[in-house]
Amino acid sequence: MVETRSKRIQKKKGRTLRTLALILFLMVFLAAGAATVLYFTLIFDLPRLTTLKDYQPYIVSEVYSDDEMVIGEFFIERRMVVPLSKMPKLLTRAFVAAEDARFFEHQGIDYWRILGAAFRNIEALDVVQGGSTITQQIAKSFFLTPERTFTRKLKEAILAQRIERYLTKNEILFLYLNQIYLGEGAFGVAAAAKTYFGKSLQDLTLAECAIIAGLPPAPNNLSPLRHPKKARERQLYVLNRMVDRKMITPEQAKKAEAEAVRLRPKGPKGYLDAPYAVEQVRMYIEEKYGKELLYKGGLKIYTTINSRLQQAAQKAVLNGLEEFEAREGKGKGKGQVQGALVALDPQTGYILAMIGGRDFSASQFNRATQAKRQAGSAFKPIVFAAALDKGFTPATVIVDEPFSYIDVPGKEPWEPQNFDRQFWGPITFRKALTHSRNVVTVKIAQTIGIDYLIQYARNLGMKSKLEPNFSLALGAANVSLLELTNAFGVFAAQGYRAEPILISRIVDKDGNILEEVEPSAIEVISSQTSYLITSLMQSVIQEGTGQRAKALGRPAAGKTGTTNDNRDAWFVGFIPQQLVAGAWVGYDIEKPLGAHETGAVAALPIWLEFMKEAVAGKALENFPVPEGIVFVKIDSVNGEPVGPKHPAKSGKVIFECFKEGSEPPVN
C-alpha cells in the first residue's frame, strides 16, 4: 500500500517535470522561432553592401586662381575624398582613440564598450556616452535612418558585423573619415581641415587633429568657430585618450595643449576671394554641364584670376567708393553708389581681376560684365584710332567751333557741346583727344563715316548694340566695362585682339580634362596705329583729363569718361607690362554722382590704386616703338613741321610720331 502510494507520487512528479520541460522547450523553441522570424524580418530589407566597394559620394567642385589658390566652391555636401594613405597617422589615431578605442580588435560590435556606456549612463541618469563602434556608425550613415529605435539598433548591429566580414579595417576607416559630418557644412576630414583651419590634411598639427576628432558627437555644438570653449574641452579629452592608448606620449599631448591654434574665419558659403568671378564660373558650368556635375561631381575649375591682383582690385574699389561717399556726404544704405573693376592681360585675354560691385552678399549683379552703361568720353580713343586708319595723323588740325548736324532725319539739328561750353578754334588731333574735345570728336566721326566707325569698334571686340548716329562718337552706346577694357587691350597688345578668358581648364574628379582653353589672338589693326593711339592716350595722362594717373610714376596710357549729368564715371588705361584695367563708378538706378564727380575724380583713383599695387616691384618699361613709325619735330599748336627754314610759330616744339609715309615734309 505504501509502495503504491510512493510510486504514484513519483509518477506525478515525473509528469510534472516532463510538463515543465516541455513548457520550457516550447518557450525556448518559440523564443528561437521568434528570434529567427525577427532576424529574417530584420535582414529581409537590409541593403546589399556592394555600394561600399564603389564609394561615390557627392564631392565639392573647387574653383582655383591662376596660382592654384581655392577662390570658390560648389557643393551640396562639402566633401573632398582623400585616400587613407594620404591622411596623417595622428589624425586617424585621434579618431580611433575618441570614437572606438578597440576598433582594430572587435568584429563590428564592442560589447565591453556597450556595457561600459550603460553603466556610465545609469550613473549619470542621462545618455552621456554611446556604445556605437565606427563600423556601426558606417552602417547607420550609409544604410539606415537616424531614428532612435530598438529595431534600428538591431539592424545596425547586423550590418556592422556584415561590413566587418566584407571590408578590411582600413577600408572601413577610409569610408568613415570621408563620410562623417563634422559641422559647418563639412563632410569628411579633408573638408573639415579646410573649413576650420584653411589647410590640407597633410599640414594639420596634432592639436588640430584632436579638435577635428572631437567633433563627431555634436559637430555644430562642438564647432571651434561657434563654441571654442566646448571644442577645447573635447580637444583635451581626445589628447588624453590618445595618451591612455599609448598613441602619443604625454610630452606630445602637452605640446599640443599649449599650441595656439589659428582658425579660419567664416566667410560666404562657397564664394571666397573672387565672388563675382566665381559666380561667372557657376553660370557657365551650370549651363554647359548641368547642376548635377557642378554640385556633386568634384570638378576642379582653373581660372585666370590672379589672387594678388584680385585682392588689390577689391581694396581699390572699396577705398574709392568710401572716398566718394566722404566727398559727397553720402551715407551707407539702400541705393549705395557702386563700382567695378576688371583687369586683363591684353596678349592672352586672361581676366586677372574682376570686381562686379561693392558687396557680393548684398547684390550678385555683376557690374563689370552684366551692366551696360554709356561709356562717355572713354569711347573716344576708338573714334581717334579709326581716324588714324583713315588718313588722320596726330598733327592733323581740326577746328573746334560751333557745329550742328541733323543726326536723325525729321528732328532738330544736333549741336554737340564741349564739357567746358567753350570752343578753342584750330587744334591738333593730339590736343583734341588729350583734352577730350567733344565737337572735334564728332567732326572726326562725320569725316570717317558712322558705318566705318561701328565696324571698327566691332573689330576691336565691341559686341553691344551700336546705334548708327554720331552721338556714338561721344559714348552714347551702352557697353559693359569688360568689353570696353578688352577693346583698349587691342591698343596695348600692338593691334591684336584676344577674347576675354576666365576659365582656362576644367578637370573631372578622375583627372580627365573636360575643357581646356588656349589663348589666341588675331591682328585687327596695325601695330603702327596701336602705337599712335597709345601715344595720344599717354598725352591724356601727361597733360589732359587723366593727369592724376601721373602719380603712377611710369609710362601709362588711358582715357577718362564722364556721361551726361555725371551719371557714370570711367577710366580705362594700360601699361607696357601686359596689363590693361578699367574702372567704373555709378548708381544702379541711374542718377547723377555729383557736380564734380567726373571720370578723373571718381574712377581714375580706383584704377591708380590698383595699378600701383599691380606694378609694385616691376622695372620701368616704355611702350615699344614698332617698325614703320617715324618722329618729326612739329609745332605743337598748329601741327606744322619745324625745320631750319620754318621755326615754330608758337615756340612749342614736340617730337610727333607718324606712320612712315604720312609725316609732313620738313624743309
Buried (B, 14 or more C-beta within 10 A) or exposed (E): EEEEEEEEEEEEEEEEEEEEEEEEEEEEEEEEEEEEEEEEEBEEEBEEBEEBEEEEBBBBBBBBBBEEBBBBBBBBBBBBBBEBEEBBEBBBBBBBBBBBBEBEEBEBBBEEBBEEBEEBBEEEEEEEBBBBBBBBBBBBBBBBEEEEEEEBBBBBBBBBBBBBEBBEBEBBBBBBBBBBBBBBBBBBBBBBBBBBBBBEBEEBBBBBBBBBBBBBEEBBEBBBBEBBEBBBEBBBBBBBBBBEEEBBEEEBBEBBBEBEBEBEEEEEEBBBBBBBBBBBBBEBBBEEBEBEBBBBBBBBBBBBBBBBBBBBBBBBBBBBBEBBBEBBEBEEEEEBBBBBBBBBBBBBBBBBBBBBBBEBEEBBBBBBBBBBBBBBBBBBBBBBBBBBBEEBBBBBBBEBEEBEBEBEEEEEEBEBEBBEEEBBEBBBBBBBBBBBBBBBBBBBBBBBBBEBBBEBBEBBBBEEEBBEBBBBBBBBBBBBBBBBBBBBBBBBBBBBBBEBBBBBBBBBBEEEEBBEBEBEBEEBBBBBBBBBBBBBBBBBBBBBBBBBBEEBEBBBBBBBBBBEEBBBBBBBBBBBBBBBBBBBBBBBEEEBBBEEBBBBBBBBBBBBBBBBBBBEEEEEEEBEBBEEBBEBBBBBBBBBBBEEEEEBEEEEBBEBBBBEEBBBEBE
